[in-house]
Amino acid sequence: MKNIRLVAIYLPQFYPNLQNNKWWGMGFTEWTNVTKARPRFKGHYQPHLPSDLGFYDLRVPETRELQADLARQYGISAFCYYHYWFNGKRILELPIDEILKTGKPDFPFMLCWANENWTRGWSNRFDDILLKQDYSLEDDKSHIQYLLEIFKDPRYLRIDNKPVFAIYRSTLIPNIEKTIDLWRSEAAKVGLELYICRFESCGIAGEEYLKAGFNAAVEFQPHARMVNSYKEYRSFFPRFINKFSRKYLKKDILPTILSYPSYVNYMCNQPLPNYKRYPCVMPSWDNTSRKKNGFLAFHRSSPNLYYKWLKHNVEAFVPFSNEENLIFINAWNEWAEGTHLEPDQKWGRRYLEMTQKALEE
């Protein structure tokens, strides 16, 4: 069997907290959006509702254990937790804090700094900022000193003994070269060398962005650059949108509805980049539960098509070294964006079974 480690991206927004109570209403979690979703066009699969794990609460340790057991059983090597840091203020920090404090679950993990401003973007109000990122070298130093304690955890994902850390949108950080230099310098003081990646998110991709000091890139799906070059499949909208949706749509914020089968074929025919980038696949994608207008949905996704895409990447990807062997999956539990390996009421464990099949074959 090929030496590949599958890393599933993990969203921690499945427990109530003070910030979300204030911004979105008492008791808000990701399930709040998920359960409100309705079909928006003919054949549209919504809502996505969980089966085996139910509407879980991440404050419950048994839930975190069950997630790790399920991931391990079907070939996932690690979780990549989104990490939220705003000038020393952390949010959605409970799951990782509990994992560090208790030592459970005994399952590998890494962090990705989700460094965007928090806004009311779900309501297409991107200028309404809830939490703002203000970058400075002073804050960079505080941030890395916090992270270094996490990197020492024996479960933390490593490449050649280097903790792997990712940044979701590196181009938002001014003087990113100085930030990375400072982080590496601070890590060296405690005997650590870092393996720093940038996600190729929001269509910003290419080898030139690695020159700031990154070890590698991580492809992020759905890849905005690929989606934008994929215009022949936008024609689904006029035919399939239904009356329920038309009532809410604004003429200047129209949805994009793409063919998942065609997108899989399209991605499987893309050449590998000539720089160090880890591939990524997604089981599906559909953020209609978050957005009334301007949503992006991939139509007709299925476990068999996901298997085809993942198997292609497993076969095509040549690890850069013995431990530089990562393939990312978006996501383990992005329920409100319609992409999850966790079992649902329509497909059960089929996506997990196809994950294991693609890896073992």
N, C-alpha and C positions, 0 to 999 in steps of 0.2 A: 504494500500500500504506500502511496506517495506521502512523503512527510509534510503534511499541511496542518496548520493550526487555524481553526475557524474561530473568529472573534465576533460575538453578537453585540450590537450596540443596544444599550439599556437605558431606558428613561425612568428616573426615580419619582415621577410626579403622580404617585398613587397612594397618597396619604394626605389628610387635611393638615394645613399649617396656617400660621397667622397671616403671612403675606397673601396667600390665595384667598383666604377668608375675606380680607380687606378688598382685594381687587375684583374678585369674581363672585363673591357671595359665600355665606357660611357653609362649611363642609365641602367646598369645591375640591375635586380631584379630577384626574384625567377621565374617570368614568362618567363624570357629569356631562362632558361633551359626547362621549361614546354612545350613551344611552338615548340621547336626543336625536341621533341621526335617523334619517328616513331616505328611502330611494328617491333619486332625483331624475332618473331617466329610465327608459325601458331596459329591463335586465340588470339594473344597478344593484349590486350586493351591498346593502346597508340595512340595518346596523350590523357591525361586527360585534358579536357578543361572546364572552369567554365561556369555556366549558369546564375543563378539568380543574383549573385553579380558581374559577369563579371571580367575582368582583372583589379581588383581594385588597388588603390594606398592608402596606409595607412596614407599618409599625409592628406587625406580627412576625416574630422570628421564624415561626414554622413556615410562613409563606416564602421567605427568602431561602430557606433550606429546600423546599419543594422545587423552587425555580432552578436552583443549582443541580439538584438531583435529575431533573428533567433534561436540562441542558447536557449534563455529563452523559446521560444514558444515550443521547442521540448524536454525540460526536462534537458538541461545542466545546472548545478548549478554554474559553475565557469570556467574561463580560467586559464590555467597554462602557463604563458608567459616565454619563454626562456629569460634569462638575461645574458648579456655578459659584463664581467668585467676583464680587463687585467691591473693589477697594477694601478688602478685608472683611466684607460682609458676605457670608455664605447663605445660600438658600437651597432647599431640597437636600439638605445635608444629612438627614437622619439615617437613611439606609447605609451610607458609607461609614458614618460614625459608629453605628451598631456593628457593622461587619468588622471594623478595626477593634472595637472594644471587646467584643465577645470571641473573636477568632472564628466565627461561623457566619456563613458556610465555608467550609474548606474547599474553596473553588477559586481558580486564578481570576484576576481582574486587572484592569488598567483604567485610567481616567482620560477623558477628553474635555478640555476647557471649552464650554459653550459660552463664548465671550461676546455675544451680541448684547446690545441693549434689550431689556425686557420692555415690550410695548403692548399696546392693545391691537397688535397686528391681526389677531383672529377676527377682529371687527373691521379690518382694513383701515385702522387708525394708527399707522406706524409712527406718526408724530406725537402720539400720546405716550410719553416715556414713563414707565413705572419704576424701573431701575436703570440707571445710566452707568456705563463704563467710562471711567476717567483713568487714563493710563499714565504711569510715571515709573521711573526706575526705583523710586522708594517703595512703591507698591509692589513692583516686580520682586524686590528683595523679600518683602514680607510674604508674598505668595509662594516663592520657592522654598522659603524656610518652613512654611506649613506643609508643602508637598513632600519635602524630603523625609519627613516622619512617616508619611504614607508609603513612600518608595522603599523604605526599609522593611516593610511587611514581607514575610517569606512567600506569601501568595501572589505578590505583585508580578504582573507579566514582564518578562525580561527577554532581551535579545543579547546574547553573549554577556550576560550578567548586567546589562544596562537596562534600567527601568524604562518602559515605553510610555511616553506621554504624548498626547495629541492636542492640537489647537483647531477648533472648528472653523474660525475665520481669521486666519493669520494676517490678512491684508488690512484689517481694521486697526492693528496695533502699530502706532507710529514708532519708528526706530526699532523695528523688530529684531534687527541684527544685534543691537545693544541689549535688548531683553534676553535673547538667547545666550549671548556671551556672559551676561551676569548670572543667568541660571546655571550655566556650565561651571562657572568659577565657584559659585556657592556650593554646588554639588561636589566639586573636587575637594573642597575643604573637609568633607566628611567621607571621602574615599569613594564617591560614586561618579560614574560617567553616565550621561543621559542619552537616551535614544528618542529624539524629538521628531514628531511627524506633524504634517499639516493636512487637514482634510481638504480635498478639492471640492469645496461647497460653493454654491451660488455661481457656478460657471467659471470660477477663477482657477484655472488649471495650467500646468506647464512646468517644464524643468527650471525655468528662470526663477520661479518662486522658491526653489530649494536653496538658492544661493545665499539666502539670509542666514543659513546655518542649520537647516533641517537635515536629518538623516534620510528621510523618505517622505513621500506623499501617500495619502490614502484616498482612493477614489470614493466618492460619496454618491449613492443612488437615492432618488433619481438625479442623474447628472444634468444640471441645468443646461450646459452647453450642448449635450446630446439632444435634450428635449427641444431646445430652440431650433435645432437643425432638422427637426423631425416633423415638419409642418404639414405633410400630406395627411397625417392622421388626426388633425384638429377638426376635420370635417364631420366628426361624429356629432358635434354639438347641435347643429340645426335639426338633424333628424331625430335625435333621441331625447332631447330635453323635454320634461313633461310640465303640465300646468302647475303642479305644486311648486316647482322651481321657478318658473317664469314670474310668479307672483313676487318673488324676492330679488330677482336679478336686476342689477343696474346695467344700463346699456354700455357703460364704460368699464365695467368690471365683469367680463364674461368668463365662464369656466373654460378650462382646457380638458378635453376628454380624449385620451389616447388609447390605442390598442396595445394591451400588454403582450399578446402573442407576437405582434409585429415588432414591438420594441425589443423583445428578447432576441428575435432573429437579427435585428439591427445591431444590438450590442455584441452578439456572438460573432458578427462579421467585422467588428472593429479591430484594427491592428493593435498589438501591444505597444505601449509607449517605449521610447528609447531612453527612459530614465527610470529611477527607482520609485515605483508606485505600486502599492498593494491594491489588488482588485476588490470589488464590492458587488454584491447582488442584493436585490430586495424581493421578498416574497410577493409583494403587491404594493400599491400606493393609492391612497384615496383620502384626502383631508376634508371631505365634505362635512364631517361632523364638527369641524372647527370653523368652517367658513360657509356663510350663506351665499356669498358672491366670490367670484374669482378663484374657485377651488380647482385643484388638479386631481384628476382621477384616471387611473389606468383600468380600462375595461377588460373583462374576461380573463383575469388572472386565474391561475390554477396551480396546484402542487406539481403537476407533471411539467408544466412550462418552467416553473421555478427550478425544478430538478434539471431540466435541460440546460438552463443558464448556469447554474452552479457547477454542474458536471463539466461544462465547457471550460469554466475558469479553473477548476481543479486540474483538468488535463492540459490547458494551455499555459497556465502560470508556471514559470520556472523560478523557484526560490532563489533569492540573491545570495544566500549562504545557507548553512545548515539550520540556523535559527531565524533567518529572515524569510519566514515561510507563512506569512499571515494572509488570510482572506477574510474580509469583513462582510457581515450580513446586517443590513438595515431593515428590520431591527428585531430584537427579541420581543419588545412589548410596546411598540408605538401604535397603540390601539386607535387613537384619535386620528392617526394618519394612515390607518388601514394597512399597516405593514407589521406583521408580528409572526414569530414562530410559535408562540404560546398557542395552545389548542383553542379553537373556537367552535361554535355550535354548527357551523356549516361543514368544515373540513376535519374536525377532530384533530388528531395528531399527524395528519398526512404531510404537512410541511416539515415536521420534525423527522418523519420517516424518510422523506425524500432527501433531507439533509444528510442523514446517515448513509443512505444508498449512494448518493453522489460521492461522498468521501471514501466509502469502502470499495466502490467499483474502480 
